[in-house]
């Protein structure tokens, strides 16, 4: 079911894809917030926030704050695109 939700999420976002302001993973901070996740993926801020609540997405909770470790985010992306990006 999670894969179906992720697939639906990706299909909806491709329709409104925005260009990422990041050109390299080296430019990313060590921890990404929802807005940064959205910018990297080229999706809306609300979609970045929703994605961070998806099961299996590599979120680290620090109190009430949610962040994504850079290396885990890169790994998550690579697993979904089938290789190095």
Backbone as a printed PyTorch tensor [residue, N CA C, xyz], in Angstrom:
tensor([[[  0.8270,  -1.1950,   0.0000],
         [  0.0000,   0.0000,   0.0000],
         [  0.8710,   1.2580,   0.0000]],

        [[  1.9910,   1.2260,   0.7140],
         [  2.8780,   2.3860,   0.7440],
         [  3.4210,   2.6860,  -0.6370]],

        [[  3.7600,   1.6230,  -1.3970],
         [  4.2660,   1.8320,  -2.7440],
         [  3.2020,   2.4590,  -3.6340]],

        [[  1.9490,   2.0660,  -3.4590],
         [  0.8550,   2.6630,  -4.2300],
         [  0.6920,   4.1330,  -3.8850]],

        [[  0.7970,   4.4670,  -2.5960],
         [  0.6750,   5.8600,  -2.1680],
         [  1.8400,   6.6860,  -2.7100]],

        [[  3.0420,   6.1200,  -2.6570],
         [  4.2110,   6.8270,  -3.1720],
         [  4.0840,   7.0240,  -4.6660]],

        [[  3.6450,   5.9960,  -5.3830],
         [  3.4700,   6.1000,  -6.8390],
         [  2.4510,   7.1760,  -7.1810]],

        [[  1.3300,   7.1950,  -6.4740],
         [  0.3060,   8.2080,  -6.7140],
         [  0.8600,   9.5990,  -6.4230]],

        [[  1.5970,   9.7230,  -5.3380],
         [  2.2120,  10.9900,  -4.9560],
         [  3.1370,  11.4840,  -6.0630]],

        [[  3.9970,  10.6010,  -6.5570],
         [  4.9510,  10.9770,  -7.6030],
         [  4.2140,  11.3610,  -8.8810]],

        [[  3.2100,  10.6000,  -9.2720],
         [  2.4570,  10.9060, -10.4900],
         [  1.8010,  12.2830, -10.4120]],

        [[  1.2300,  12.6060,  -9.2670],
         [  0.5900,  13.9080,  -9.1000],
         [  1.6080,  15.0380,  -9.1330]],

        [[  2.7710,  14.8070,  -8.5530],
         [  3.7880,  15.8520,  -8.5050],
         [  4.4580,  16.0830,  -9.8510]],

        [[  4.5680,  15.0360, -10.6610],
         [  5.1880,  15.1970, -11.9750],
         [  4.3730,  16.1760, -12.8150]],

        [[  3.0820,  16.2090, -12.5960],
         [  2.2130,  17.1270, -13.3350],
         [  2.5590,  18.5850, -13.0470]],

        [[  3.0310,  18.8570, -11.8460],
         [  3.3320,  20.2330, -11.4480],
         [  4.8020,  20.3970, -11.0810]],

        [[  5.6670,  19.6200, -11.7350],
         [  7.0860,  19.6140, -11.4130],
         [  7.7120,  20.9910, -11.5720]],

        [[  8.4840,  21.3670, -10.5670],
         [  9.2170,  22.6280, -10.5660],
         [ 10.6960,  22.3010, -10.7000]],

        [[ 11.4690,  23.2120, -11.2310],
         [ 12.8960,  22.9770, -11.3530],
         [ 13.5620,  23.1280,  -9.9850]],

        [[ 14.4280,  22.1830,  -9.6740],
         [ 15.1480,  22.2370,  -8.4120],
         [ 16.1680,  23.3560,  -8.4450]],

        [[ 16.3160,  24.0410,  -7.3320],
         [ 17.3320,  25.0950,  -7.2410],
         [ 18.7010,  24.5090,  -6.8830]],

        [[ 18.7370,  23.2080,  -6.5510],
         [ 19.9950,  22.5340,  -6.2220],
         [ 20.5090,  21.8130,  -7.4530]],

        [[ 21.7790,  21.9740,  -7.7400],
         [ 22.3760,  21.3420,  -8.9190],
         [ 23.2540,  20.1510,  -8.5590]],

        [[ 23.5720,  20.0050,  -7.2730],
         [ 24.4320,  18.9240,  -6.8200],
         [ 24.0780,  18.5640,  -5.3760]],

        [[ 24.2480,  17.2870,  -5.0470],
         [ 24.0290,  16.8730,  -3.6680],
         [ 25.0170,  17.5580,  -2.7300]],

        [[ 26.1660,  17.9470,  -3.2490],
         [ 27.1700,  18.6330,  -2.4290],
         [ 26.6510,  19.9560,  -1.8750]],

        [[ 25.6770,  20.5610,  -2.5580],
         [ 25.1170,  21.8450,  -2.1370],
         [ 24.1380,  21.7190,  -0.9750]],

        [[ 23.7150,  20.5070,  -0.6720],
         [ 22.6940,  20.3080,   0.3590],
         [ 23.2630,  20.4510,   1.7600]],

        [[ 22.4290,  20.9240,   2.6940],
         [ 22.8470,  20.9540,   4.0990],
         [ 22.8880,  19.5270,   4.6540]],

        [[ 23.5110,  19.3390,   5.8090],
         [ 23.5950,  18.0080,   6.4070],
         [ 22.2280,  17.4510,   6.7700]],

        [[ 21.2940,  18.3320,   7.1430],
         [ 19.9340,  17.9280,   7.4770],
         [ 18.9670,  18.7760,   6.6790]],

        [[ 17.9880,  18.1240,   6.0520],
         [ 17.0190,  18.8100,   5.2030],
         [ 15.6910,  18.9290,   5.9380]],

        [[ 15.0590,  20.0780,   5.8280],
         [ 13.7020,  20.2330,   6.3500],
         [ 12.7190,  20.0070,   5.1960]],

        [[ 11.4340,  20.1200,   5.4600],
         [ 10.4230,  19.8530,   4.4300],
         [ 10.5730,  20.7870,   3.2340]],

        [[ 10.8900,  22.0530,   3.4860],
         [ 11.0390,  23.0080,   2.3920],
         [ 12.2240,  22.6400,   1.4990]],

        [[ 13.3140,  22.1980,   2.1020],
         [ 14.4860,  21.8100,   1.3200],
         [ 14.2190,  20.5320,   0.5380]],

        [[ 13.5590,  19.5630,   1.1500],
         [ 13.1820,  18.3330,   0.4470],
         [ 12.3470,  18.7020,  -0.7810]],

        [[ 11.4040,  19.5990,  -0.5990],
         [ 10.5490,  20.0190,  -1.7050],
         [ 11.3640,  20.6920,  -2.8120]],

        [[ 12.2840,  21.5670,  -2.4440],
         [ 13.1060,  22.2540,  -3.4490],
         [ 13.9530,  21.2710,  -4.2410]],

        [[ 14.5620,  20.3180,  -3.5430],
         [ 15.4230,  19.3430,  -4.2040],
         [ 14.6210,  18.4940,  -5.1860]],

        [[ 13.4380,  18.0760,  -4.7870],
         [ 12.6250,  17.2230,  -5.6350],
         [ 11.8190,  17.9980,  -6.6660]],

        [[ 11.7770,  19.3290,  -6.5060],
         [ 11.0280,  20.1460,  -7.4530],
         [  9.5280,  20.0370,  -7.2830]],

        [[  9.0970,  19.8960,  -6.0340],
         [  7.6670,  19.7820,  -5.7360],
         [  7.2500,  20.9200,  -4.8100]],

        [[  5.9750,  21.0040,  -4.5400],
         [  5.4650,  22.0650,  -3.6690],
         [  5.8940,  21.8220,  -2.2230]],

        [[  5.9690,  22.8970,  -1.4270],
         [  6.3240,  22.7210,  -0.0060],
         [  5.3730,  21.7810,   0.7280]],

        [[  4.0970,  21.8420,   0.4150],
         [  3.1500,  20.9510,   1.1030],
         [  3.3960,  19.4900,   0.7180]],

        [[  3.8260,  19.2440,  -0.5000],
         [  4.1450,  17.8710,  -0.9160],
         [  5.4030,  17.3730,  -0.2210]],

        [[  6.3720,  18.2500,  -0.0190],
         [  7.5660,  17.8780,   0.7330],
         [  7.2050,  17.5000,   2.1580]],

        [[  6.3200,  18.2570,   2.7550],
         [  5.8630,  17.9820,   4.1190],
         [  5.1240,  16.6390,   4.1640]],

        [[  4.2410,  16.4060,   3.1940],
         [  3.5030,  15.1370,   3.1550],
         [  4.4440,  13.9560,   2.9900]],

        [[  5.4410,  14.1050,   2.1310],
         [  6.3840,  13.0300,   1.8950],
         [  7.1300,  12.6660,   3.1760]],

        [[  7.4370,  13.6600,   3.9890],
         [  8.1520,  13.4030,   5.2360],
         [  7.3100,  12.6060,   6.2370]],

        [[  6.0250,  12.5090,   5.9890],
         [  5.1500,  11.7140,   6.8500],
         [  4.8680,  10.3290,   6.2770]],

        [[  5.4230,  10.0310,   5.1060],
         [  5.2220,   8.7230,   4.4860],
         [  6.0360,   7.6610,   5.2160]],

        [[  5.4510,   6.4810,   5.4380],
         [  6.2300,   5.3880,   6.0390],
         [  7.4210,   5.0530,   5.1300]],

        [[  8.5580,   4.8270,   5.7220],
         [  9.7360,   4.4670,   4.9500],
         [ 10.5870,   5.6430,   4.5110]],

        [[ 10.0730,   6.8590,   4.6820],
         [ 10.8840,   8.0270,   4.3410],
         [ 11.8260,   8.2830,   5.5190]],

        [[ 13.1110,   8.5420,   5.2590],
         [ 14.1190,   8.6060,   6.3330],
         [ 14.1040,   9.8830,   7.1700]],

        [[ 13.1390,   9.9780,   8.0390],
         [ 12.9710,  11.1730,   8.8650],
         [ 13.5730,  10.9540,  10.2470]],

        [[ 14.2250,  11.9810,  10.7320],
         [ 14.7510,  11.9990,  12.0950],
         [ 13.9290,  13.0210,  12.8650]],

        [[ 13.3360,  12.5910,  13.9590],
         [ 12.5360,  13.5030,  14.7720],
         [ 13.3920,  14.0290,  15.9240]],

        [[ 13.4470,  15.3450,  16.0210],
         [ 14.1880,  16.0080,  17.0960],
         [ 13.1640,  16.8760,  17.8100]],

        [[ 12.6470,  16.3460,  18.9120],
         [ 11.5340,  17.0130,  19.5770],
         [ 10.3390,  17.0010,  18.6320]],

        [[  9.7900,  18.1610,  18.3590],
         [  8.6570,  18.2400,  17.4310],
         [  9.1110,  18.5210,  15.9990]],

        [[ 10.4130,  18.6910,  15.8170],
         [ 10.9530,  19.0150,  14.4940],
         [ 11.2960,  17.7390,  13.7280]],

        [[ 11.0700,  17.7710,  12.4220],
         [ 11.4020,  16.6400,  11.5630],
         [ 12.4610,  17.0930,  10.5610]],

        [[ 13.5510,  16.3370,  10.4690],
         [ 14.6020,  16.6180,   9.5010],
         [ 15.0010,  15.3040,   8.8310]],

        [[ 15.6570,  15.4370,   7.6810],
         [ 16.1030,  14.2650,   6.9420],
         [ 17.6230,  14.3550,   6.8010]],

        [[ 18.3490,  13.3710,   7.3230],
         [ 19.7990,  13.3750,   7.1360],
         [ 20.1380,  13.3000,   5.6410]],

        [[ 21.0650,  14.1200,   5.2150],
         [ 21.4390,  14.2430,   3.8020],
         [ 21.7630,  12.8860,   3.1700]],

        [[ 22.6190,  12.1050,   3.7980],
         [ 23.0440,  10.8280,   3.2160],
         [ 21.8770,   9.8510,   3.0840]],

        [[ 20.9750,   9.8450,   4.0560],
         [ 19.8140,   8.9600,   3.9770],
         [ 18.8560,   9.4180,   2.8870]],

        [[ 18.7400,  10.7310,   2.6920],
         [ 17.8960,  11.2590,   1.6280],
         [ 18.4480,  10.8370,   0.2600]],

        [[ 19.7560,  10.9770,   0.0870],
         [ 20.3910,  10.5870,  -1.1800],
         [ 20.1660,   9.0920,  -1.4390]],

        [[ 20.3380,   8.2750,  -0.4070],
         [ 20.1080,   6.8370,  -0.5340],
         [ 18.6490,   6.5650,  -0.9180]],

        [[ 17.7130,   7.2610,  -0.2840],
         [ 16.2880,   7.0860,  -0.5700],
         [ 15.9970,   7.4130,  -2.0370]],

        [[ 16.5510,   8.4980,  -2.5300],
         [ 16.3570,   8.8790,  -3.9340],
         [ 16.9440,   7.8080,  -4.8460]],

        [[ 18.1770,   7.3930,  -4.5800],
         [ 18.8390,   6.3950,  -5.4320],
         [ 18.0720,   5.0840,  -5.4860]],

        [[ 17.4730,   4.6880,  -4.3660],
         [ 16.6900,   3.4450,  -4.3410],
         [ 15.4640,   3.5380,  -5.2430]],

        [[ 14.9520,   4.7500,  -5.4390],
         [ 13.7390,   4.9170,  -6.2300],
         [ 13.9950,   5.1980,  -7.7040]],

        [[ 15.2070,   5.6170,  -8.0140],
         [ 15.5200,   5.8770,  -9.4240],
         [ 16.4130,   4.7720,  -9.9960]],

        [[ 16.8020,   3.8220,  -9.1530],
         [ 17.5340,   2.6660,  -9.6290],
         [ 19.0100,   2.8840,  -9.8880]],

        [[ 19.6750,   3.7090,  -9.1150],
         [ 21.1190,   3.8540,  -9.2870],
         [ 21.6210,   5.1830,  -8.8220]],

        [[ 22.8110,   5.5160,  -9.2770],
         [ 23.4340,   6.7810,  -8.8930],
         [ 22.7790,   7.9360,  -9.6080]],

        [[ 22.6270,   9.0170,  -8.8730],
         [ 22.0560,  10.2510,  -9.4440],
         [ 23.1210,  11.3050,  -9.4360]]])
